Amino acid sequence: MAGFRYEEVAGSIAGQVEAGVYGPGDRLPGVRKLARQFGVSVSTVVAAQHLLEDRGVIEARPRSGYYVRLRPQRPPQAPERTRPEGQPTQVTGQALVLRVVQAANEPDTVQLGAAVPHAEFLPTHGLQRAFSGVPRRYPGRATDYLFPPGPVELRQQIARRMADAGCRLSPEEIVVTNGAQEALVLSLRAVAEPGDVVAIESPTFYGLLQAIEGQGMRALEIPTDPDEGISPEALALALEQWPVAAAMLMPNFGNPLGHRASEGRKREVVALLEERGVPLIEDDVYGDLAFEAPRPWAAKAYEDRGGVLYCGSFSKTLSPGLRVGWAAPGRFRDRLEYLKYAASAATPAFPGFAAADFLARGGYDRYLRRVRGEYARAVARVRRAVARYFPEGTRQTDPEGGFVLWVELPAEVDSLALYQAALAEGISIAPGPMFSPTQRFRNFLRLNCAQPWNGNFERALRRIGELARERSG
């Protein structure tokens, strides 16, 4: 009888996890407290814990107890691998992007659209202290032009952080930029010309599409798996069929899929592109936000010929308004440095020095240890709400990092119409066509999970689900 009892206890605890009583990363009560709660013996609780550990719901931490795994369950249904038509195309329909991101500045709008983390997820007080100390720690330099490649203090800190991504770089190999978007545009300009073909994941971050569109280039969508990212086989076929000048990819927690390419797949893609002489522009802005350690390596870690132009920033970690980004452009460094000077001359001094100080004092590592669990819990809460409120047949991704969720609605639901209806009620979402150069993914949407969980936020998710059900027939 005791054997059946421990299964009941395990089921009850798993139900509490599913209901959100215990979120990802939360510590479970001790065995004696659980024994009292369920009216069973300590040995029964221990057996239940072992069963939950075997099922991947909880994990033991030495001398600390049992914790809910950051990714306790995998959803039964996720979107399938994309199958774009496979022809280069002009980027269209990106005017909508500006309207979606502008909603992030509307105080009365529930922000589920732009991938902008709420201030509660950011180290605001630590950054304020870093900013206030800039004039004292950098006398006379805080008001100077910071010409390319940028302040050496910041480049030193970035180089140290890049080691965690598997990249051994010197400060001289890094160029500081005004956010990752500038790094992406400069990288594209450094390796390609107007009219060239650029291979991308499908779907992909609209910032990459805007960079391609802004340079008069054409995008080539490559089939992409929601877990592993771009298909190396499909990419190889595209390279044989088309004169691809560059590839722009997000291997680590790509936006909007949240996928994480395995280390083997990164190595395979980099080797393929190097063999064909095609540069890879890598957007790794979410790389530091893995839900579980260790941080995944960047694709750049696997290069042999300097053909990977790595782009990063602190916009998704320290502050979107900081606008501190960088490029590690490999053999294209001199070209990119000149393009940076020609485009914007210099980078703002105060944000660069403040970021350097924050990193040097260890604040960034302490912050990451905290925020990774917070983002995991935030994504898990939104996933549960989507499963509860959205129409039957809805699929969703299961990210391992970052804070965005890609949702596939029933085929008859038009996410552009859903976006308009939700915005009329003060709710912003990102409709799927924004993430495709040909406005594919009409029945998809992306949700920003990096918002405080409260009644207003949950009501917004429930209302989106209601609006979607009204349109699902």
C-alpha positions as a LaTeX table, in Angstrom:
\begin{tabular}{lrrr}
\hline
Residue & $x$ (\AA) & $y$ (\AA) & $z$ (\AA) \\
\hline
Met1 & 0.00 & 0.00 & 0.00 \\
Ala2 & 2.91 & 2.33 & 0.80 \\
Gly3 & 4.12 & 1.98 & $-2.78$ \\
Phe4 & 0.85 & 3.37 & $-4.08$ \\
Arg5 & 0.95 & 6.14 & $-1.49$ \\
Tyr6 & 4.31 & 7.56 & $-2.61$ \\
Glu7 & 2.96 & 7.73 & $-6.17$ \\
Glu8 & $-0.02$ & 9.73 & $-4.88$ \\
Val9 & 2.32 & 12.10 & $-3.04$ \\
Ala10 & 4.46 & 12.47 & $-6.17$ \\
Gly11 & 1.34 & 13.20 & $-8.22$ \\
Ser12 & 0.20 & 15.84 & $-5.76$ \\
Ile13 & 3.56 & 17.60 & $-5.78$ \\
Ala14 & 3.71 & 17.47 & $-9.59$ \\
Gly15 & 0.20 & 18.97 & $-9.65$ \\
Gln16 & 1.38 & 21.83 & $-7.43$ \\
Val17 & 4.27 & 22.46 & $-9.81$ \\
Glu18 & 1.93 & 22.47 & $-12.81$ \\
Ala19 & $-0.45$ & 24.87 & $-11.02$ \\
Gly20 & 2.38 & 27.25 & $-10.26$ \\
Val21 & 2.48 & 26.74 & $-6.49$ \\
Tyr22 & 6.15 & 25.93 & $-6.97$ \\
Gly23 & 7.76 & 27.55 & $-9.99$ \\
Pro24 & 10.94 & 26.63 & $-11.88$ \\
Gly25 & 13.94 & 26.98 & $-9.57$ \\
Asp26 & 11.86 & 27.06 & $-6.36$ \\
Arg27 & 12.98 & 24.94 & $-3.41$ \\
Leu28 & 10.50 & 22.34 & $-2.17$ \\
Pro29 & 9.78 & 22.12 & 1.57 \\
Gly30 & 11.91 & 19.69 & 3.53 \\
Val31 & 10.96 & 16.02 & 3.87 \\
Arg32 & 9.61 & 16.38 & 7.40 \\
Lys33 & 7.40 & 19.32 & 6.47 \\
Leu34 & 6.08 & 17.44 & 3.42 \\
Ala35 & 5.50 & 14.36 & 5.57 \\
Arg36 & 3.34 & 16.44 & 7.92 \\
Gln37 & 1.50 & 18.08 & 5.02 \\
Phe38 & 0.56 & 14.76 & 3.43 \\
Gly39 & 0.24 & 12.76 & 6.63 \\
Val40 & 2.78 & 10.16 & 5.53 \\
Ser41 & 6.14 & 8.88 & 6.67 \\
Val42 & 9.43 & 10.48 & 5.80 \\
Ser43 & 10.38 & 7.39 & 3.78 \\
Thr44 & 7.24 & 7.80 & 1.66 \\
Val45 & 8.17 & 11.41 & 0.89 \\
Val46 & 11.72 & 10.37 & $-0.01$ \\
Ala47 & 10.36 & 7.73 & $-2.38$ \\
Ala48 & 8.06 & 10.35 & $-3.96$ \\
Gln49 & 10.99 & 12.72 & $-4.41$ \\
His50 & 13.03 & 10.02 & $-6.11$ \\
Leu51 & 10.14 & 9.31 & $-8.48$ \\
Leu52 & 9.79 & 13.01 & $-9.34$ \\
Glu53 & 13.53 & 13.23 & $-9.87$ \\
Asp54 & 13.40 & 10.27 & $-12.26$ \\
Arg55 & 10.59 & 11.99 & $-14.17$ \\
Gly56 & 12.63 & 15.19 & $-14.48$ \\
Val57 & 10.26 & 17.32 & $-12.41$ \\
Ile58 & 12.70 & 18.11 & $-9.58$ \\
Glu59 & 16.42 & 17.92 & $-9.01$ \\
Ala60 & 18.57 & 17.42 & $-5.91$ \\
Arg61 & 21.18 & 19.98 & $-4.96$ \\
Pro62 & 23.91 & 18.88 & $-2.53$ \\
Arg63 & 23.33 & 20.02 & 1.07 \\
Ser64 & 20.42 & 22.16 & $-0.08$ \\
Gly65 & 17.40 & 19.97 & $-0.87$ \\
Tyr66 & 15.14 & 19.43 & $-3.85$ \\
Tyr67 & 14.30 & 22.13 & $-6.38$ \\
Val68 & 11.84 & 22.33 & $-9.24$ \\
Arg69 & 13.78 & 21.91 & $-12.45$ \\
Leu70 & 13.93 & 25.06 & $-14.52$ \\
Arg71 & 12.37 & 23.13 & $-17.40$ \\
Pro72 & 10.28 & 20.46 & $-15.62$ \\
Gln73 & 8.04 & 19.36 & $-18.47$ \\
Arg74 & 8.05 & 19.41 & $-22.24$ \\
Pro75 & 4.80 & 20.44 & $-23.93$ \\
Pro76 & 3.04 & 17.71 & $-25.90$ \\
Gln77 & 2.97 & 19.84 & $-29.06$ \\
Ala78 & 5.47 & 22.31 & $-30.47$ \\
Pro79 & 5.49 & 24.01 & $-33.87$ \\
Glu80 & 6.98 & 21.89 & $-36.64$ \\
Arg81 & 10.14 & 22.73 & $-38.56$ \\
Thr82 & 9.48 & 25.53 & $-41.01$ \\
Arg83 & 9.42 & 24.87 & $-44.75$ \\
Pro84 & 9.89 & 28.15 & $-46.64$ \\
Glu85 & 9.78 & 28.17 & $-50.43$ \\
Gly86 & 13.54 & 28.70 & $-50.69$ \\
Gln87 & 13.94 & 31.63 & $-53.07$ \\
Pro88 & 15.67 & 34.96 & $-52.37$ \\
Thr89 & 13.15 & 37.73 & $-51.85$ \\
Gln90 & 12.92 & 41.40 & $-51.03$ \\
Val91 & 11.96 & 42.13 & $-47.42$ \\
Thr92 & 8.46 & 43.60 & $-47.14$ \\
Gly93 & 5.94 & 44.50 & $-44.48$ \\
Gln94 & 8.41 & 45.80 & $-41.88$ \\
Ala95 & 6.57 & 49.10 & $-41.32$ \\
Leu96 & 4.47 & 47.29 & $-38.72$ \\
Val97 & 7.55 & 46.72 & $-36.57$ \\
Leu98 & 7.84 & 50.36 & $-35.55$ \\
Arg99 & 4.23 & 50.44 & $-34.37$ \\
Val100 & 4.74 & 47.30 & $-32.29$ \\
Val101 & 7.92 & 48.50 & $-30.59$ \\
Gln102 & 6.48 & 51.96 & $-29.96$ \\
Ala103 & 3.85 & 50.34 & $-27.78$ \\
Ala104 & 6.66 & 49.52 & $-25.33$ \\
Asn105 & 6.69 & 53.21 & $-24.36$ \\
Glu106 & 2.92 & 53.42 & $-23.76$ \\
Pro107 & 2.38 & 53.19 & $-19.98$ \\
Asp108 & $-1.23$ & 52.03 & $-20.29$ \\
Thr109 & $-0.48$ & 49.21 & $-22.77$ \\
Val110 & 0.15 & 45.67 & $-21.52$ \\
Gln111 & 3.49 & 44.91 & $-23.14$ \\
Leu112 & 3.52 & 41.47 & $-24.75$ \\
Gly113 & 4.84 & 42.65 & $-28.12$ \\
Ala114 & 8.35 & 44.15 & $-28.19$ \\
Ala115 & 11.03 & 41.94 & $-26.61$ \\
Val116 & 11.86 & 44.52 & $-23.95$ \\
Pro117 & 12.37 & 43.31 & $-20.36$ \\
His118 & 10.51 & 45.13 & $-17.61$ \\
Ala119 & 12.62 & 47.15 & $-15.16$ \\
Glu120 & 11.91 & 44.58 & $-12.43$ \\
Phe121 & 14.16 & 42.11 & $-14.29$ \\
Leu122 & 17.06 & 44.57 & $-14.63$ \\
Pro123 & 19.87 & 45.60 & $-12.21$ \\
Thr124 & 18.67 & 49.19 & $-12.11$ \\
His125 & 20.18 & 50.19 & $-8.76$ \\
Gly126 & 23.58 & 48.71 & $-9.58$ \\
Leu127 & 23.67 & 50.55 & $-12.88$ \\
Gln128 & 22.68 & 53.80 & $-11.21$ \\
Arg129 & 25.64 & 53.49 & $-8.85$ \\
Ala130 & 27.92 & 52.73 & $-11.78$ \\
Phe131 & 26.68 & 55.80 & $-13.68$ \\
Ser132 & 27.08 & 58.10 & $-10.67$ \\
Gly133 & 30.72 & 57.07 & $-10.28$ \\
Val134 & 31.75 & 57.61 & $-13.90$ \\
Pro135 & 32.97 & 61.25 & $-13.52$ \\
Arg136 & 35.10 & 60.27 & $-10.52$ \\
Arg137 & 36.58 & 57.08 & $-11.95$ \\
Tyr138 & 37.16 & 58.43 & $-15.47$ \\
Pro139 & 37.98 & 62.13 & $-14.95$ \\
Gly140 & 38.28 & 64.06 & $-18.17$ \\
Arg141 & 37.27 & 61.11 & $-20.35$ \\
Ala142 & 33.56 & 60.93 & $-19.62$ \\
Thr143 & 32.93 & 63.94 & $-21.85$ \\
Asp144 & 35.27 & 62.92 & $-24.68$ \\
Tyr145 & 34.45 & 61.39 & $-28.04$ \\
Leu146 & 34.98 & 57.64 & $-27.77$ \\
Phe147 & 36.14 & 56.89 & $-31.30$ \\
Pro148 & 36.25 & 53.32 & $-32.62$ \\
Pro149 & 37.05 & 50.75 & $-31.44$ \\
Gly150 & 35.73 & 52.18 & $-28.12$ \\
Pro151 & 37.04 & 52.41 & $-24.54$ \\
Val152 & 39.65 & 49.79 & $-23.77$ \\
Glu153 & 38.21 & 49.25 & $-20.27$ \\
Leu154 & 34.92 & 48.08 & $-21.75$ \\
Arg155 & 36.58 & 45.99 & $-24.46$ \\
Gln156 & 38.67 & 44.24 & $-21.81$ \\
Gln157 & 35.56 & 43.29 & $-19.86$ \\
Ile158 & 33.76 & 42.12 & $-22.99$ \\
Ala159 & 36.75 & 39.98 & $-23.99$ \\
Arg160 & 36.69 & 38.31 & $-20.57$ \\
Arg161 & 32.99 & 37.61 & $-20.88$ \\
Met162 & 33.43 & 36.21 & $-24.37$ \\
Ala163 & 35.63 & 33.50 & $-22.86$ \\
Asp164 & 32.47 & 32.07 & $-21.25$ \\
Ala165 & 31.09 & 31.72 & $-24.79$ \\
Gly166 & 34.14 & 29.72 & $-25.85$ \\
Cys167 & 35.82 & 32.65 & $-27.64$ \\
Arg168 & 39.40 & 33.61 & $-26.82$ \\
Leu169 & 39.63 & 37.20 & $-27.96$ \\
Ser170 & 41.84 & 40.17 & $-27.20$ \\
Pro171 & 40.34 & 43.64 & $-26.58$ \\
Glu172 & 41.82 & 44.71 & $-29.95$ \\
Glu173 & 39.48 & 42.28 & $-31.75$ \\
Ile174 & 36.34 & 44.00 & $-30.40$ \\
Val175 & 34.58 & 47.11 & $-31.73$ \\
Val176 & 32.05 & 48.83 & $-29.44$ \\
Thr177 & 28.78 & 49.85 & $-31.11$ \\
Asn178 & 25.53 & 51.62 & $-30.30$ \\
Gly179 & 23.66 & 48.44 & $-29.42$ \\
Ala180 & 23.57 & 45.14 & $-31.28$ \\
Gln181 & 21.49 & 46.55 & $-34.13$ \\
Glu182 & 24.30 & 48.81 & $-35.23$ \\
Ala183 & 26.72 & 45.88 & $-34.94$ \\
Leu184 & 24.46 & 43.81 & $-37.20$ \\
Val185 & 24.10 & 46.54 & $-39.82$ \\
Leu186 & 27.83 & 47.26 & $-39.85$ \\
Ser187 & 28.62 & 43.55 & $-40.11$ \\
Leu188 & 26.27 & 43.20 & $-43.06$ \\
Arg189 & 27.80 & 46.19 & $-44.80$ \\
Ala190 & 31.29 & 44.81 & $-44.18$ \\
Val191 & 30.65 & 41.55 & $-46.06$ \\
Ala192 & 27.89 & 42.16 & $-48.62$ \\
Glu193 & 26.62 & 44.64 & $-51.19$ \\
Pro194 & 23.15 & 45.85 & $-52.26$ \\
Gly195 & 21.38 & 43.13 & $-54.23$ \\
Asp196 & 23.25 & 40.29 & $-52.50$ \\
Val197 & 21.50 & 37.25 & $-51.02$ \\
Val198 & 21.60 & 36.72 & $-47.25$ \\
Ala199 & 20.58 & 33.38 & $-45.71$ \\
Ile200 & 18.44 & 33.59 & $-42.56$ \\
Glu201 & 16.53 & 31.34 & $-40.20$ \\
Ser202 & 12.78 & 31.10 & $-40.70$ \\
Pro203 & 11.26 & 32.74 & $-38.70$ \\
Thr204 & 13.90 & 35.25 & $-37.66$ \\
Phe205 & 14.26 & 38.44 & $-35.64$ \\
Tyr206 & 12.77 & 41.39 & $-37.47$ \\
Gly207 & 15.87 & 43.47 & $-36.68$ \\
Leu208 & 17.84 & 41.21 & $-39.01$ \\
Leu209 & 15.19 & 41.68 & $-41.69$ \\
Gln210 & 15.35 & 45.45 & $-41.30$ \\
Ala211 & 19.13 & 45.37 & $-41.62$ \\
Ile212 & 18.82 & 43.38 & $-44.85$ \\
Glu213 & 16.07 & 45.63 & $-46.19$ \\
Gly214 & 17.97 & 48.79 & $-45.28$ \\
Gln215 & 20.97 & 47.68 & $-47.33$ \\
Gly216 & 18.90 & 46.76 & $-50.38$ \\
Met217 & 19.71 & 43.06 & $-50.08$ \\
Arg218 & 17.55 & 39.95 & $-50.46$ \\
Ala219 & 16.68 & 37.42 & $-47.78$ \\
Leu220 & 16.72 & 33.66 & $-48.28$ \\
Glu221 & 14.68 & 31.77 & $-45.67$ \\
Ile222 & 16.13 & 28.41 & $-44.61$ \\
Pro223 & 14.07 & 25.65 & $-42.90$ \\
Thr224 & 14.49 & 25.98 & $-39.15$ \\
Asp225 & 13.68 & 23.62 & $-36.28$ \\
Pro226 & 12.07 & 25.20 & $-33.17$ \\
Asp227 & 14.50 & 23.31 & $-30.92$ \\
Glu228 & 17.75 & 23.06 & $-32.88$ \\
Gly229 & 17.62 & 26.04 & $-35.22$ \\
Ile230 & 18.67 & 26.16 & $-38.86$ \\
Ser231 & 18.90 & 22.94 & $-40.88$ \\
Pro232 & 22.51 & 22.36 & $-42.04$ \\
Glu233 & 21.27 & 20.13 & $-44.86$ \\
Ala234 & 18.87 & 22.80 & $-46.14$ \\
Leu235 & 21.56 & 25.46 & $-45.80$ \\
Ala236 & 24.00 & 23.34 & $-47.82$ \\
Leu237 & 21.41 & 22.94 & $-50.57$ \\
Ala238 & 20.74 & 26.69 & $-50.61$ \\
Leu239 & 24.46 & 27.42 & $-50.94$ \\
Glu240 & 24.57 & 25.20 & $-54.01$ \\
Gln241 & 21.56 & 26.85 & $-55.61$ \\
Trp242 & 22.10 & 30.54 & $-54.81$ \\
Pro243 & 25.03 & 33.02 & $-54.62$ \\
Val244 & 24.72 & 33.53 & $-50.87$ \\
Ala245 & 26.95 & 36.42 & $-49.70$ \\
Ala246 & 26.40 & 35.94 & $-45.95$ \\
Ala247 & 24.32 & 34.14 & $-43.34$ \\
Met248 & 22.68 & 35.92 & $-40.38$ \\
Leu249 & 21.82 & 33.49 & $-37.58$ \\
Met250 & 20.88 & 33.37 & $-33.89$ \\
Pro251 & 22.09 & 29.94 & $-32.69$ \\
Asn252 & 21.57 & 30.61 & $-28.96$ \\
Phe253 & 17.94 & 31.17 & $-27.92$ \\
Gly254 & 17.04 & 32.71 & $-31.24$ \\
Asn255 & 14.25 & 35.25 & $-31.47$ \\
Pro256 & 11.38 & 34.38 & $-31.89$ \\
Leu257 & 11.75 & 30.58 & $-31.57$ \\
Gly258 & 13.94 & 30.54 & $-28.47$ \\
His259 & 15.83 & 27.62 & $-30.02$ \\
Arg260 & 19.27 & 26.52 & $-28.93$ \\
Ala261 & 21.45 & 24.86 & $-31.54$ \\
Ser262 & 23.52 & 21.99 & $-30.19$ \\
Glu263 & 27.26 & 22.45 & $-30.11$ \\
Gly264 & 27.54 & 19.84 & $-32.85$ \\
Arg265 & 25.14 & 21.74 & $-35.08$ \\
Lys266 & 26.97 & 25.02 & $-34.54$ \\
Arg267 & 30.24 & 23.35 & $-35.47$ \\
Glu268 & 28.65 & 21.83 & $-38.57$ \\
Val269 & 27.14 & 25.12 & $-39.76$ \\
Val270 & 30.35 & 27.08 & $-39.20$ \\
Ala271 & 32.42 & 24.45 & $-41.03$ \\
Leu272 & 29.95 & 24.45 & $-43.93$ \\
Leu273 & 30.05 & 28.23 & $-44.31$ \\
Glu274 & 33.83 & 28.37 & $-43.97$ \\
Glu275 & 34.21 & 25.71 & $-46.64$ \\
Arg276 & 32.07 & 27.79 & $-49.02$ \\
Gly277 & 33.74 & 31.08 & $-48.05$ \\
Val278 & 30.48 & 32.56 & $-46.75$ \\
Pro279 & 30.73 & 34.86 & $-43.68$ \\
Leu280 & 28.44 & 34.21 & $-40.72$ \\
Ile281 & 26.94 & 37.16 & $-38.85$ \\
Glu282 & 26.02 & 35.80 & $-35.42$ \\
Asp283 & 23.47 & 37.59 & $-33.23$ \\
Asp284 & 24.03 & 36.35 & $-29.66$ \\
Val285 & 22.16 & 38.92 & $-27.56$ \\
Tyr286 & 20.34 & 36.20 & $-25.58$ \\
Gly287 & 23.39 & 33.97 & $-25.08$ \\
Asp288 & 23.88 & 34.95 & $-21.42$ \\
Leu289 & 20.26 & 34.11 & $-20.56$ \\
Ala290 & 20.37 & 30.31 & $-20.49$ \\
Phe291 & 17.93 & 29.00 & $-17.91$ \\
Glu292 & 20.44 & 26.41 & $-16.77$ \\
Ala293 & 24.23 & 26.65 & $-16.59$ \\
Pro294 & 26.58 & 26.51 & $-18.34$ \\
Arg295 & 26.24 & 29.28 & $-20.89$ \\
Pro296 & 26.20 & 27.79 & $-24.41$ \\
Trp297 & 29.16 & 28.51 & $-26.62$ \\
Ala298 & 28.84 & 30.93 & $-29.48$ \\
Ala299 & 29.15 & 29.72 & $-33.05$ \\
Lys300 & 32.25 & 31.93 & $-33.25$ \\
Ala301 & 33.97 & 29.52 & $-30.87$ \\
Tyr302 & 34.16 & 26.99 & $-33.74$ \\
Glu303 & 35.65 & 29.21 & $-36.45$ \\
Asp304 & 39.10 & 28.60 & $-37.93$ \\
Arg305 & 39.36 & 31.39 & $-40.50$ \\
Gly306 & 37.94 & 34.50 & $-38.85$ \\
Gly307 & 34.76 & 34.41 & $-40.90$ \\
Val308 & 32.26 & 34.77 & $-38.03$ \\
Leu309 & 31.20 & 38.32 & $-37.19$ \\
Tyr310 & 29.88 & 38.08 & $-33.64$ \\
Cys311 & 27.34 & 40.70 & $-32.49$ \\
Gly312 & 26.30 & 41.17 & $-28.86$ \\
Ser313 & 24.89 & 43.74 & $-26.48$ \\
Phe314 & 23.68 & 44.32 & $-22.93$ \\
Ser315 & 20.20 & 45.41 & $-24.06$ \\
Lys316 & 18.53 & 42.17 & $-22.95$ \\
Thr317 & 20.46 & 41.92 & $-19.69$ \\
Leu318 & 21.58 & 45.24 & $-18.20$ \\
Ser319 & 19.24 & 47.75 & $-19.85$ \\
Pro320 & 17.61 & 48.30 & $-23.27$ \\
Gly321 & 18.30 & 52.03 & $-22.94$ \\
Leu322 & 22.02 & 51.51 & $-22.29$ \\
Arg323 & 22.65 & 51.00 & $-26.04$ \\
Val324 & 26.02 & 49.32 & $-25.45$ \\
Gly325 & 26.77 & 46.67 & $-28.03$ \\
Trp326 & 29.81 & 45.26 & $-29.75$ \\
Ala327 & 31.09 & 43.30 & $-32.70$ \\
Ala328 & 33.91 & 40.79 & $-32.83$ \\
Pro329 & 34.20 & 40.72 & $-36.63$ \\
Gly330 & 37.20 & 38.46 & $-37.13$ \\
Arg331 & 39.10 & 39.17 & $-40.32$ \\
Phe332 & 36.64 & 41.97 & $-41.17$ \\
Arg333 & 37.62 & 44.04 & $-38.14$ \\
Asp334 & 39.37 & 46.90 & $-39.97$ \\
Arg335 & 36.53 & 47.27 & $-42.43$ \\
Leu336 & 33.88 & 47.29 & $-39.70$ \\
Glu337 & 35.81 & 49.75 & $-37.55$ \\
Tyr338 & 35.95 & 52.21 & $-40.46$ \\
Leu339 & 32.24 & 51.72 & $-41.20$ \\
Lys340 & 31.46 & 52.40 & $-37.54$ \\
Tyr341 & 33.34 & 55.70 & $-37.67$ \\
Ala342 & 31.70 & 56.68 & $-40.96$ \\
Ala343 & 28.22 & 55.85 & $-39.65$ \\
Ser344 & 28.21 & 57.40 & $-36.17$ \\
Ala345 & 31.77 & 58.57 & $-35.39$ \\
Ala346 & 31.80 & 57.49 & $-31.75$ \\
Thr347 & 29.93 & 55.77 & $-28.93$ \\
Pro348 & 28.45 & 57.55 & $-25.87$ \\
Ala349 & 30.99 & 57.74 & $-23.05$ \\
Phe350 & 28.83 & 57.48 & $-19.93$ \\
Pro351 & 27.03 & 54.20 & $-20.81$ \\
Gly352 & 30.27 & 52.54 & $-21.95$ \\
Phe353 & 32.22 & 53.44 & $-18.82$ \\
Ala354 & 29.29 & 52.56 & $-16.55$ \\
Ala355 & 28.93 & 49.14 & $-18.18$ \\
Ala356 & 32.68 & 48.53 & $-17.86$ \\
Asp357 & 32.59 & 49.41 & $-14.17$ \\
Phe358 & 29.52 & 47.25 & $-13.50$ \\
Leu359 & 31.21 & 44.25 & $-15.10$ \\
Ala360 & 34.59 & 44.86 & $-13.43$ \\
Arg361 & 33.04 & 44.90 & $-9.96$ \\
Gly362 & 31.30 & 41.53 & $-10.44$ \\
Gly363 & 27.80 & 42.96 & $-10.58$ \\
Tyr364 & 27.00 & 41.32 & $-13.88$ \\
Asp365 & 27.70 & 37.78 & $-12.74$ \\
Arg366 & 25.68 & 38.23 & $-9.55$ \\
Tyr367 & 22.82 & 39.63 & $-11.59$ \\
Leu368 & 22.87 & 36.75 & $-14.10$ \\
Arg369 & 22.73 & 34.15 & $-11.34$ \\
Arg370 & 19.50 & 35.73 & $-10.16$ \\
Val371 & 17.80 & 36.71 & $-13.38$ \\
Arg372 & 18.20 & 33.39 & $-15.21$ \\
Gly373 & 15.81 & 31.71 & $-12.77$ \\
Glu374 & 13.45 & 34.68 & $-12.93$ \\
Tyr375 & 13.24 & 34.46 & $-16.71$ \\
Ala376 & 12.72 & 30.70 & $-16.54$ \\
Arg377 & 9.81 & 31.19 & $-14.15$ \\
Ala378 & 8.38 & 34.03 & $-16.26$ \\
Val379 & 8.40 & 31.92 & $-19.42$ \\
Ala380 & 6.91 & 28.94 & $-17.58$ \\
Arg381 & 4.04 & 31.07 & $-16.26$ \\
Val382 & 3.20 & 32.39 & $-19.72$ \\
Arg383 & 3.37 & 28.88 & $-21.18$ \\
Arg384 & 0.90 & 27.64 & $-18.58$ \\
Ala385 & $-1.41$ & 30.58 & $-19.35$ \\
Val386 & $-1.26$ & 29.86 & $-23.09$ \\
Ala387 & $-2.12$ & 26.21 & $-22.44$ \\
Arg388 & $-5.02$ & 27.28 & $-20.23$ \\
Tyr389 & $-6.55$ & 30.19 & $-22.16$ \\
Phe390 & $-5.71$ & 29.78 & $-25.86$ \\
Pro391 & $-7.79$ & 27.79 & $-28.36$ \\
Glu392 & $-7.57$ & 24.03 & $-28.65$ \\
Gly393 & $-4.87$ & 23.05 & $-31.10$ \\
Thr394 & $-2.53$ & 25.90 & $-30.11$ \\
Arg395 & 1.14 & 24.93 & $-30.15$ \\
Gln396 & 4.03 & 26.69 & $-28.43$ \\
Thr397 & 7.78 & 26.49 & $-28.19$ \\
Asp398 & 9.70 & 25.36 & $-25.12$ \\
Pro399 & 12.66 & 27.76 & $-24.85$ \\
Glu400 & 15.80 & 26.93 & $-22.89$ \\
Gly401 & 16.74 & 30.58 & $-22.46$ \\
Gly402 & 15.76 & 34.15 & $-23.21$ \\
Phe403 & 12.27 & 35.43 & $-22.49$ \\
Val404 & 10.16 & 35.16 & $-25.66$ \\
Leu405 & 7.59 & 32.52 & $-26.60$ \\
Trp406 & 6.55 & 31.58 & $-30.16$ \\
Val407 & 2.92 & 30.50 & $-30.42$ \\
Glu408 & 1.19 & 28.75 & $-33.31$ \\
Leu409 & $-2.55$ & 29.37 & $-33.33$ \\
Pro410 & $-5.14$ & 27.35 & $-35.27$ \\
Ala411 & $-4.73$ & 27.90 & $-39.01$ \\
Glu412 & $-7.82$ & 30.09 & $-39.38$ \\
Val413 & $-6.63$ & 32.70 & $-36.83$ \\
Asp414 & $-5.08$ & 35.77 & $-38.47$ \\
Ser415 & $-2.49$ & 37.17 & $-36.06$ \\
Leu416 & $-2.52$ & 40.57 & $-37.80$ \\
Ala417 & $-6.24$ & 40.91 & $-37.12$ \\
Leu418 & $-5.64$ & 39.58 & $-33.61$ \\
Tyr419 & $-2.94$ & 42.22 & $-33.11$ \\
Gln420 & $-5.34$ & 45.01 & $-34.10$ \\
Ala421 & $-8.12$ & 43.71 & $-31.85$ \\
Ala422 & $-5.78$ & 43.29 & $-28.88$ \\
Leu423 & $-4.21$ & 46.73 & $-29.35$ \\
Ala424 & $-7.67$ & 48.30 & $-29.32$ \\
Glu425 & $-8.00$ & 46.87 & $-25.79$ \\
Gly426 & $-4.61$ & 48.09 & $-24.64$ \\
Ile427 & $-2.65$ & 44.87 & $-25.24$ \\
Ser428 & 0.38 & 44.67 & $-27.53$ \\
Ile429 & 1.49 & 41.43 & $-29.22$ \\
Ala430 & 3.93 & 40.71 & $-32.06$ \\
Pro431 & 2.15 & 39.08 & $-35.03$ \\
Gly432 & 3.98 & 36.33 & $-36.92$ \\
Pro433 & 4.39 & 38.08 & $-40.32$ \\
Met434 & 6.87 & 40.50 & $-38.72$ \\
Phe435 & 9.36 & 37.64 & $-38.54$ \\
Ser436 & 9.38 & 36.71 & $-42.22$ \\
Pro437 & 10.55 & 38.65 & $-45.29$ \\
Thr438 & 7.49 & 37.37 & $-47.17$ \\
Gln439 & 5.07 & 37.84 & $-44.24$ \\
Arg440 & 4.67 & 34.14 & $-43.58$ \\
Phe441 & 3.46 & 32.79 & $-40.21$ \\
Arg442 & 0.05 & 34.46 & $-40.48$ \\
Asn443 & $-1.36$ & 32.31 & $-37.63$ \\
Phe444 & 1.65 & 32.76 & $-35.32$ \\
Leu445 & 2.55 & 35.34 & $-32.70$ \\
Arg446 & 5.42 & 36.07 & $-30.34$ \\
Leu447 & 4.90 & 36.90 & $-26.68$ \\
Asn448 & 7.27 & 38.84 & $-24.44$ \\
Cys449 & 7.35 & 37.02 & $-21.09$ \\
Ala450 & 9.64 & 39.47 & $-19.26$ \\
Gln451 & 6.84 & 41.28 & $-17.44$ \\
Pro452 & 5.80 & 41.17 & $-13.76$ \\
Trp453 & 3.21 & 38.48 & $-13.15$ \\
Asn454 & 0.08 & 40.15 & $-11.80$ \\
Gly455 & $-3.64$ & 40.15 & $-12.36$ \\
Asn456 & $-3.45$ & 42.67 & $-15.18$ \\
Phe457 & $-0.85$ & 40.62 & $-17.07$ \\
Glu458 & $-2.76$ & 37.37 & $-16.67$ \\
Arg459 & $-6.02$ & 39.03 & $-17.72$ \\
Ala460 & $-4.28$ & 40.26 & $-20.87$ \\
Leu461 & $-3.17$ & 36.72 & $-21.73$ \\
Arg462 & $-6.65$ & 35.41 & $-21.07$ \\
Arg463 & $-8.15$ & 38.12 & $-23.30$ \\
Ile464 & $-5.77$ & 37.30 & $-26.16$ \\
Gly465 & $-6.89$ & 33.70 & $-25.83$ \\
Glu466 & $-10.53$ & 34.75 & $-25.94$ \\
Leu467 & $-9.97$ & 36.89 & $-29.03$ \\
Ala468 & $-8.14$ & 34.00 & $-30.70$ \\
Arg469 & $-10.96$ & 31.55 & $-29.87$ \\
Glu470 & $-13.49$ & 33.96 & $-31.37$ \\
Arg471 & $-11.55$ & 33.76 & $-34.62$ \\
Ser472 & $-10.84$ & 30.03 & $-34.57$ \\
Gly473 & $-14.33$ & 29.00 & $-35.56$ \\
\hline
\end{tabular}
